[in-house]
Amino acid sequence: MVAACLSCGRRNLASVLSRNAMPRSGQFLATQDTRYASMDVRWEGCRDCGLMWIDPNCVQEVDYTHVIRSTANQMPDYKEDLVRRILEASPDSNAPVVEVGANDGRFLRVLKEAGLRNLHGIEPSVGFRPSYEGSGIGLIQSHLNAETVARVRSEIGSASVIICRHTLEHVPKPDKFLQAMRSLLRDERSLLIVEVPNTASLVRNVAVHELWDEHLFYFSEQNARALLAHNGFRVFESRIYPHLGSENLVICAQPAGAATRNDAIFAKPDFDIRSLGSRIKQLTAELKRQAAGWHKPVAALGASHPQTNFLSITRAAQFVDCLMDDDKNKQGQYAPVAGRPPLPVVSSEEALSRVNPRTILLTGFGYPAWIARVREQFAGRVVAFVHPYPATAAGSH
């Protein structure tokens, strides 16, 4: 366990949840007996501000240089709010605007359509380079850290706006990461926009599928504001938006004259991280009880990390026979899960024609249209559709 909370600096820490031999996310295997990487995971947190993190002794950092995982389909409904705020902060369309962790550049293209011209993405994944070719958007192929700041400044100068969407939770030292972004901003009128998943929603709803080995930190409004203030930013706006069945937190901040660490910016969260572990235990027991009545074969909807992590953490993988996913890159392979051999990944058509599941777990988290399509595909079949979060065990799902 770490000595003190990174956000509030206090030492009122607690163990939240631990799971052994968790498969690393994103692995797809050619055969069921192919070896795969796994890790023991311990989630910890601060009782005072609600910050959660994975024990650094468990962390196996991901080098995103060779990870190709497009987030284009996860563009939020509130993107116009972000665009408006960026245009207000950068009335000069030629001022440098930078997105850190820019992925395939989809959000930068939204900004280009809004009239901004001097756009740059900082993105380590070499697989996304083709997405930028011919786009008129600059790409700096790099991780951002203290060592690369000078290079970035020499290539694009100081930024009037930096956008950091769903990246801060992936880095092992978010304080150093924030300091690096601060050093890239032009002056105290510049803007930083940070967007992260909202942990308050995860805890309230026992949203197990949002626990991910690549999310090293779990922020909520209070502790994210404190972390920015402690690393030289003045937070002037924070908003929570619904997104894909959960919530995102968006914070707007500007460089401050000095870092601030005092109780004036500290507020108790409206949730208790200590409850999460016990409620996941309750959920696990309830799923086991219900699974006794599931007719075989059992299929779970989806083969991405929300599904495999949900099945592994709740131990429900032992009751599942296959994963249904219509991504052709996953079909015909096997996805590792905890507590049983890797699960085969099949298309919904293959499930209809060959597997003939009698029970389907509706684990298409955040995508109700996808779940509706599956229900339609299996209309007329003798099949039970099971909600993955029994209401008795998982709060307000």
ROTOR-256521 format. One record per residue (C-alpha): residue in three letters; x, z, y. Coordinates in steps of 0.05 Angstrom, whole numbers, plus 5000, padded with zeros to 4 digits. Each point is the difference from the previous one (the first is absolute). Layout:
ALAXZY/...
This chain:
MET500050005000/VAL502549845070/ALA501950585047/ALA495149855056/CYS494449525019/LEU502549365034/SER494149995048/CYS498950715023/GLY506650324980/ARG496650574964/ARG501550274931/ASN493050154974/LEU500749494943/ALA496349914935/SER500149604936/VAL494049544997/LEU500349604935/SER505149794947/ARG499849464947/ASN505549834950/ALA502049324974/MET496049605051/PRO501549264994/ARG502849695063/SER494749585035/GLY500149255001/GLN502949884931/PHE496949474955/LEU502949924930/ALA500449404954/THR498550414938/GLN496950684986/ASP506650284974/THR504349775059/ARG503850585032/TYR498050205070/ALA502250475055/SER496550675008/MET500950635042/ASP497750725005/VAL496250095065/ARG498750635039/TRP495749995062/GLU501350565050/GLY497250175068/CYS499650455061/ARG494350505002/ASP500450045076/CYS499749265022/GLY497749654936/LEU505949534993/MET501149794927/TRP506049684968/ILE503249844933/ASP505550494983/PRO506549655021/ASN503150194932/CYS494849544968/VAL500549425048/GLN502549344973/GLU500649575062/VAL497549294997/ASP504449455027/TYR494749555031/THR505049435006/HIS497149694936/VAL492950265003/ILE494749475015/ARG493450345011/SER495849665053/THR495250435040/ALA496549415033/ASN493450164964/GLN500150705028/MET499649805073/PRO495650545031/ASP493349885033/TYR502550375062/LYS505949525012/GLU497049785066/ASP500750725026/LEU507449974984/VAL500849325033/ARG496550245063/ARG504550605005/ILE506249574990/LEU497949495053/GLU498850575049/ALA507050274988/SER503349315003/PRO496749595056/ASP506249555001/SER498849544940/ASN507549874996/ALA502050734992/PRO502750164930/VAL494850284952/VAL502750244933/GLU496650204935/VAL504150444954/GLY498349904928/ALA496649345018/ASN498649784929/ASP498049264999/GLY498849995076/ARG492449954997/PHE498950515056/LEU505349675043/ARG496249354993/VAL493850365025/LEU504050205062/LYS502549295009/GLU492849754999/ALA498650525055/GLY505249675044/LEU506550394989/ARG506249564993/ASN506150444988/LEU498350284932/HIS504850264947/GLY499250324932/ILE505050484969/GLU498949934926/PRO504950114942/SER496549584947/VAL503549344991/GLY493949734965/PHE496049985065/ARG504949545037/PRO495949374985/SER494050325034/TYR503850005066/GLU502949304997/GLY496949555052/SER495650575027/GLY503650105066/ILE500850744981/GLY507050284993/LEU502150364936/ILE505650514994/GLN501350084926/SER501950744998/HIS498050714989/LEU499750385066/ASN504650605005/ALA505250285047/GLU505249514975/THR495749385013/VAL497350195069/ALA506049695037/ARG499249354962/VAL492649965015/ARG501150155074/SER505349465004/GLU495449484969/ILE493550145037/GLY501550505055/SER495650605015/ALA492749984979/SER494050125045/VAL495850164938/ILE501750214929/ILE494749994946/CYS501250394936/ARG494249914952/HIS500150334931/THR507550084999/LEU501550705025/GLU497150314936/HIS504949594958/VAL506550235032/PRO503950604974/LYS501850255071/PRO494249855047/ASP503250415056/LYS506249565000/PHE495649384994/LEU496050215062/GLN506550125038/ALA502449304982/MET493649695026/ARG500450425064/SER507049735013/LEU497249294996/LEU494750115052/ARG501449775071/ASP498050615041/GLU494950565007/ARG494449505015/SER501149654932/LEU495150104943/LEU500650214928/ILE494149914953/VAL500450364934/GLU494849894946/VAL499950424936/PRO494950204947/ASN496350645021/THR501650564952/ALA494050415023/SER495549494967/LEU504150014936/VAL499550764995/ARG492650055019/ASN498049474950/VAL505150154945/ALA502049275005/VAL505050014943/HIS501149255003/GLU503350085068/LEU505650424970/TRP505749504990/ASP507350094982/GLU501949535057/HIS496450435051/LEU505350535012/PHE496150345057/TYR492550115012/PHE498150085073/SER493850255036/GLU498550015075/GLN502950685016/ASN506649944963/ALA501149275020/ARG499250175073/ALA504850584993/LEU505249574964/LEU499949485055/ALA500750535054/HIS505850324964/ASN503649334999/GLY499449815073/PHE493049715008/ARG494050175043/VAL493749884961/PHE494349785045/GLU494849764950/SER498350084927/ARG494049714963/ILE497550014929/TYR496849374972/PRO496449884934/HIS503849504956/LEU498849764929/GLY496150614980/SER504950495031/GLU502850125070/ASN505949775042/LEU503250405057/VAL502449615061/ILE504450345051/CYS502249725067/ALA506250315032/GLN505349885052/PRO507350235004/ALA500450685034/GLY505650285041/ALA501750504945/ALA497850214931/THR494950564998/ARG499450554948/ASN495250555019/ASP493250274981/ALA496649645058/ILE499649374956/PHE498450374936/ALA493050054972/LYS497550244933/PRO497249444956/ASP492750004979/PHE501849954926/ASP504050424951/ILE505349644959/ARG500050584951/SER493249794974/LEU502249304979/GLY503650194936/SER494450444973/ARG494749485017/ILE504049454965/LYS500350464940/GLN492450075003/LEU499349245006/THR504549904940/ALA495850484958/GLU493549675021/LEU502649304983/LYS502250254932/ARG493250304987/GLN496449365021/ALA504849554961/ALA497550324935/GLY493649605011/TRP503149335020/HIS499049434951/LYS506249614981/PRO503249545021/VAL501150305070/ALA502549565057/ALA502350235068/LEU499349545060/GLY506749815031/ALA507450044980/SER503350185066/HIS503150675019/PRO493450335021/GLN497249894930/THR506250164959/ASN501550625042/PHE492850244995/LEU500049914925/SER506850344992/ILE498850605046/THR493050154973/ARG502349874928/ALA494249524992/ALA504749454976/GLN499450284929/PHE492749794999/VAL501049295025/ASP501449384958/CYS501649475053/LEU500349845074/MET495949445030/ASP503349635057/ASP499049295025/ASP506949945029/LYS503249454957/ASN506950315012/LYS498050624961/GLN495849714944/GLY503149984931/GLN504850575018/TYR499850754988/ALA499650555053/PRO503350664983/VAL495950645008/ALA501450724982/GLY497950294934/ARG499249374958/PRO503149324987/PRO499649495057/LEU493249695010/PRO498849254994/VAL497749645063/VAL494449494989/SER495749575044/SER492650155006/GLU498649354963/GLU504450224943/ALA496650675000/LEU493349664994/SER502149524944/ARG504950424959/VAL500250745018/ASN492550115010/PRO500850695033/ARG494350494990/THR502250445057/ILE503049785067/LEU503350495048/LEU498549755070/THR507050135027/GLY500149445051/PHE501450515055/GLY498049775069/TYR497449324978/PRO492450054989/ALA499149254998/TRP504949964942/ILE496150534963/ALA493549645014/ARG502949354971/VAL501950364936/ARG493150304994/GLU497149305007/GLN504849704949/PHE498050524948/ALA492549995015/GLY496149964936/ARG505750294958/VAL499550684966/VAL504950355046/ALA500150655038/PHE503050015070/VAL503550665015/HIS501950265068/PRO507250244997/TYR498650615044/PRO494450434969/ALA496350325058/THR500750694970/ALA507649965003/ALA501949565058/GLY496650235063/SER496849465042/HIS501849364960/
